[in-house]
């Protein structure tokens, strides 16, 4: 869909998502510049990564729940004490 006065593609925000996709597909199909196509691929990759939902495993969920219970019960350490415990644990490995 082109604006007859400028011969440039319309950028109408009132277009449906389906129409916008079709418009992009037709415009991308005309691109011959490899660098531009790669830039479009990178943009799509970024969008996919940004919308990807992280799935928590069962063991991670249990660890989170255990940590939340510890917090509610006041079973916590200061950052310094936690760092010391971590260093001690690492020395044992």
C-alpha positions in Angstrom: 0.0 0.0 0.0 1.6 3.2 -1.2 0.9 6.8 -0.8 0.2 8.0 -4.4 1.6 11.5 -3.6 5.0 10.3 -2.4 5.1 6.8 -3.9 6.2 5.6 -0.4 4.6 2.9 1.7 1.8 4.0 4.0 2.7 3.9 7.7 -0.8 3.9 9.0 -1.2 3.1 12.7 -4.9 2.3 12.0 -3.9 -0.7 9.9 -4.6 -4.1 11.5 -1.7 -6.2 12.6 -2.4 -8.6 9.8 -2.2 -5.8 7.2 0.9 -4.4 8.8 2.6 -7.8 8.5 1.6 -8.2 4.9 2.9 -4.7 4.2 6.2 -5.6 5.8 6.5 -8.9 3.9 5.9 -7.2 0.6 8.4 -4.5 1.4 11.1 -6.9 2.7 10.7 -9.1 -0.4 11.9 -6.1 -2.5 15.1 -5.5 -0.5 18.3 -6.7 -2.2 20.8 -5.2 0.3 22.2 -8.1 2.4 23.2 -5.7 5.2 19.7 -4.4 5.5 18.2 -7.9 5.5 20.7 -8.9 8.3 19.7 -5.8 10.3 16.0 -6.8 10.0 16.9 -10.3 11.1 18.8 -8.9 14.2 15.8 -6.7 15.0 13.5 -9.7 14.9 15.9 -11.8 17.0 15.9 -9.0 19.6 12.1 -8.9 19.7 11.9 -12.7 20.1 14.4 -12.7 23.0 12.6 -9.8 24.7 9.2 -11.6 24.6 10.5 -15.0 25.5 9.2 -16.2 28.9 11.5 -18.0 31.2 10.1 -21.3 32.4 11.1 -22.2 36.0 11.9 -25.8 36.6 10.3 -27.8 39.4 13.5 -27.8 41.4 13.9 -24.0 40.9 10.3 -23.5 42.0 10.9 -25.5 45.2 14.0 -23.6 45.9 12.2 -20.3 45.5 9.4 -21.4 47.8 11.9 -22.6 50.4 13.6 -19.2 50.2 10.3 -17.4 50.6 9.5 -19.5 53.7 12.9 -18.8 55.2 12.4 -15.1 54.6 8.9 -15.2 56.2 10.4 -17.0 59.2 13.3 -14.6 59.6 15.9 -17.1 58.7 18.1 -14.8 56.7 21.7 -13.7 56.6 23.3 -10.3 56.0 25.1 -9.9 52.7 28.4 -10.1 54.5 27.5 -13.4 56.3 26.1 -14.8 53.1 29.3 -14.0 51.2 31.4 -15.6 54.0 29.2 -18.8 53.9 29.6 -18.9 50.1 33.4 -18.5 50.4 33.5 -21.3 53.0 31.4 -23.5 50.7 33.7 -22.9 47.7 36.8 -23.8 49.7 35.3 -27.2 50.4 34.8 -27.9 46.7 
